[in-house]
Amino acid sequence: MLLDGTSRLRDKNGKMVRHNSFVSGFSSHSVVPEDGAIPISKEMPLDQACFLGCCVPTGWGAVTNTADVQAGQSVAIYGSGGVGLNVIRGAALRLADPIIVVDLEASKEGIAREFGATHFIDSSKEDPVPKIREITGGKRKEDGTMEGGGAEVVFEVTGDTGAQVQGLWSTAVGGKFVTIGLAPMDQTAALSTSFLPLHEKSILGSLYGSISTHLDIPKLVDLSLKGHLMVEKLTSNKFRVEEINDVAKALERREIMGRWVCQWD
């Protein structure tokens, strides 16, 4: 429902329809709170401006606000979808090095590297934890286990509880583990907390990139128009709203590269 507890929407039979996340994005018209209407430059194409409502600030903000990544810090990112790509881009703009991306789909390596990844790990073929620790300076002992290493900042963007466990083990001593992805409410991650006091790792949740909408979205528009955020590279396909169920199935099959945009007349 809207903030006043009501809905402005009805279906063709007059039945009340709820507003999804106060927005109802897949609709030709929407009622939003006045504070939710943010003026942007007329130079910003709308099929790119739509990304500034979610995936860009969520990814960029997690890097710049939540984690405050510094130049030269090692970063690992689990997931290279629309949000993950913007985490990669934010880390690249912050001059993080290395930027290690983990994804189940090897087909995403090209776009991940285009946005700034220095390394890509196909987690359908190998365990990303020892690989990340090796890339970041860890040493493999005679028994095959890794000693040392780990990324100084790790972002989990998929909401997969298994990736969350791997992400924490990929985090260096004294590092930050940032959770962006939303796991299903009925699932829990088996995170071992025994070493948290000894390793002094921080677990941080990041909602919408911890941004201030009226300050940061105009800033992101400016960065986009200057080409720094590469938003024009995010769109890999366009669809009509009548095809939304097919798009949902493609999403479940992990077939969507970057973002698909709903195209209106």
C-alpha positions in Angstrom: 0.0 0.0 0.0 1.0 3.6 -0.2 2.3 5.5 2.9 -1.2 6.6 3.7 -2.4 3.0 3.8 -4.5 3.2 0.5 -4.1 2.2 -3.1 -4.8 4.3 -6.1 -4.9 1.3 -8.4 -7.8 -0.9 -9.7 -8.0 -3.6 -12.2 -10.5 -3.7 -15.1 -13.1 -5.2 -12.8 -12.7 -2.5 -10.2 -10.8 -4.7 -7.7 -8.1 -3.0 -5.7 -4.5 -3.7 -6.8 -1.5 -3.1 -4.4 1.5 -0.8 -5.2 4.6 -2.9 -5.3 7.3 -1.3 -3.2 5.3 2.0 -3.4 6.2 2.2 -7.1 4.3 -0.2 -9.4 7.1 0.0 -11.9 5.5 -2.1 -14.6 2.6 0.3 -15.3 2.1 3.2 -17.6 1.2 5.6 -14.8 2.2 5.6 -11.1 1.3 7.5 -7.9 4.3 8.2 -5.7 5.0 10.3 -2.6 6.1 13.9 -3.5 9.4 13.2 -1.9 9.9 10.3 -4.3 9.8 12.6 -7.4 13.3 13.7 -8.2 14.0 16.1 -11.1 16.7 14.9 -13.5 18.4 16.4 -16.5 16.4 16.4 -19.8 19.6 15.1 -21.4 19.3 11.8 -19.6 17.7 9.1 -21.8 14.7 7.6 -19.9 15.8 4.0 -20.9 19.0 4.7 -19.0 17.5 6.9 -16.3 15.4 4.0 -15.1 18.6 2.3 -13.8 19.1 5.2 -11.5 16.0 4.1 -9.6 17.6 0.9 -8.3 20.5 -1.1 -9.7 23.0 1.8 -10.1 22.5 3.5 -6.6 22.3 0.1 -5.0 25.6 -1.1 -6.4 27.5 2.2 -6.5 26.3 3.2 -3.1 27.3 -0.1 -1.5 30.9 0.6 -2.6 31.1 4.3 -1.9 28.8 4.7 1.1 28.4 1.4 2.9 31.9 -0.1 2.5 33.8 3.2 1.7 36.2 1.3 -0.6 39.6 2.9 -0.8 42.1 3.0 -3.7 44.2 -0.1 -3.9 41.9 -2.2 -1.7 41.2 -5.8 -2.9 37.5 -6.4 -3.7 35.5 -9.6 -4.4 31.9 -9.5 -5.8 29.6 -12.5 -5.8 27.1 -12.0 -8.7 27.4 -9.9 -11.9 23.8 -9.1 -12.7 22.5 -5.5 -12.9 23.4 -4.6 -9.3 26.6 -6.6 -9.4 27.8 -4.8 -12.5 27.4 -1.5 -10.7 29.3 -2.8 -7.7 32.1 -3.6 -10.1 31.9 -0.2 -11.7 31.8 1.5 -8.4 34.9 -0.4 -7.3 36.7 0.4 -10.5 35.9 4.1 -10.1 37.3 3.9 -6.5 40.5 2.3 -8.0 40.2 -0.9 -6.1 42.6 -3.6 -7.1 42.2 -6.5 -7.7 38.4 -6.6 -8.5 37.4 -10.3 -8.5 34.0 -11.3 -9.8 32.3 -14.7 -9.0 29.4 -15.9 -11.0 27.7 -19.2 -11.9 27.4 -18.1 -15.5 30.7 -18.0 -17.5 28.9 -16.0 -20.2 29.0 -13.0 -17.9 32.8 -12.7 -17.9 32.9 -10.4 -20.8 30.6 -7.7 -19.5 32.1 -8.1 -16.0 35.5 -7.3 -17.3 34.1 -4.4 -19.4 32.8 -2.8 -16.3 36.1 -3.2 -14.5 36.7 -6.7 -13.2 40.4 -7.8 -13.2 39.6 -11.5 -12.5 36.5 -13.7 -13.1 35.8 -17.0 -11.4 33.2 -19.4 -12.8 31.8 -20.8 -9.5 30.0 -23.6 -11.4 33.4 -25.1 -12.1 35.6 -24.2 -9.1 35.4 -23.2 -5.4 35.8 -19.4 -5.4 37.1 -19.2 -1.8 40.6 -20.6 -2.2 40.9 -18.9 -5.6 40.1 -15.5 -4.1 42.5 -16.1 -1.3 45.2 -17.1 -3.7 44.7 -14.1 -5.9 44.9 -11.8 -2.9 48.2 -13.2 -1.6 47.3 -16.4 0.2 49.7 -19.4 0.1 48.7 -23.0 -0.6 50.1 -25.4 2.0 51.4 -28.9 1.3 48.0 -30.4 2.4 46.3 -28.3 -0.3 44.6 -25.8 2.1 45.1 -22.1 1.9 46.8 -19.9 4.4 46.3 -16.1 4.5 44.8 -14.0 1.8 41.2 -12.9 1.3 39.7 -9.8 -0.2 39.6 -6.7 2.0 36.0 -6.0 1.0 33.6 -8.7 -0.2 30.1 -8.0 -1.7 27.4 -10.7 -1.9 24.8 -9.5 -4.4 22.8 -12.6 -5.3 20.9 -13.3 -2.1 22.1 -17.0 -2.2 22.8 -18.3 1.2 25.6 -20.6 -0.1 27.3 -17.6 -1.7 26.9 -15.7 1.6 28.9 -18.4 3.4 31.5 -18.4 0.7 31.7 -14.7 0.8 32.5 -14.5 4.5 35.2 -17.1 4.1 36.6 -15.1 1.2 36.9 -12.0 3.4 40.4 -11.1 4.8 41.2 -10.7 8.4 39.9 -7.3 9.5 37.9 -7.1 6.2 34.3 -6.1 5.4 31.6 -8.5 4.2 28.7 -6.5 2.7 25.4 -8.2 2.0 23.3 -6.6 -0.7 21.3 -9.6 -2.1 18.0 -10.6 -0.3 17.8 -14.2 0.6 14.3 -15.8 0.9 12.7 -15.2 4.2 12.5 -18.9 5.1 16.3 -19.5 4.4 19.2 -19.0 6.7 23.0 -19.0 6.0 25.2 -21.3 8.0 27.8 -18.6 8.8 30.5 -19.7 11.2 30.9 -17.0 13.8 33.6 -18.7 15.8 36.4 -16.7 14.1 34.6 -13.3 14.0 36.2 -12.0 17.2 39.6 -13.4 16.3 39.5 -12.2 12.7 37.7 -8.9 13.4 35.6 -9.1 10.3 32.6 -6.8 9.9 29.3 -8.0 8.4 27.4 -5.0 6.9 24.0 -4.9 5.3 23.5 -2.4 2.5 20.0 -1.2 1.6 19.7 0.8 -1.6 23.4 1.7 -1.4 22.9 3.7 1.8 22.2 6.7 -0.5 20.5 10.0 0.1 18.1 10.0 -2.9 17.9 13.8 -3.4 21.6 14.2 -3.1 23.0 11.1 -4.8 20.6 10.5 -7.7 21.3 13.9 -9.3 25.0 13.1 -8.8 24.6 9.8 -10.5 22.8 11.5 -13.4 25.9 13.7 -13.8 28.3 10.8 -13.7 26.1 8.9 -16.2 26.0 11.7 -18.7 29.8 12.0 -18.4 30.1 8.3 -19.2 31.7 7.2 -16.0 28.9 4.7 -14.9 28.6 3.0 -18.4 24.8 2.8 -17.9 24.4 2.7 -21.7 26.1 -0.7 -21.6 23.6 -2.2 -19.1 20.8 -2.8 -21.5 21.0 -6.1 -23.4 17.4 -6.4 -24.4 14.0 -4.6 -24.5 10.6 -6.1 -24.0 6.9 -5.0 -23.9 4.9 -5.3 -20.7 2.8 -8.0 -22.3 5.9 -10.2 -22.3 6.6 -9.8 -18.6 5.9 -13.4 -17.7 8.5 -14.6 -20.3 11.0 -12.2 -18.8 10.4 -13.6 -15.3 11.1 -17.1 -16.7 14.3 -15.9 -18.3 15.3 -14.3 -15.0 14.8 -17.6 -13.2 16.9 -19.4 -15.8 19.7 -16.8 -15.3 19.5 -15.8 -19.0 19.4 -12.0 -18.5 22.7 -10.2 -19.1 22.8 -6.8 -17.4 19.3 -5.4 -17.5 16.3 -5.8 -19.8 14.2 -2.7 -20.2 10.4 -2.5 -20.5 9.6 -0.4 -23.6 6.5 1.7 -23.8 4.8 3.3 -26.8 
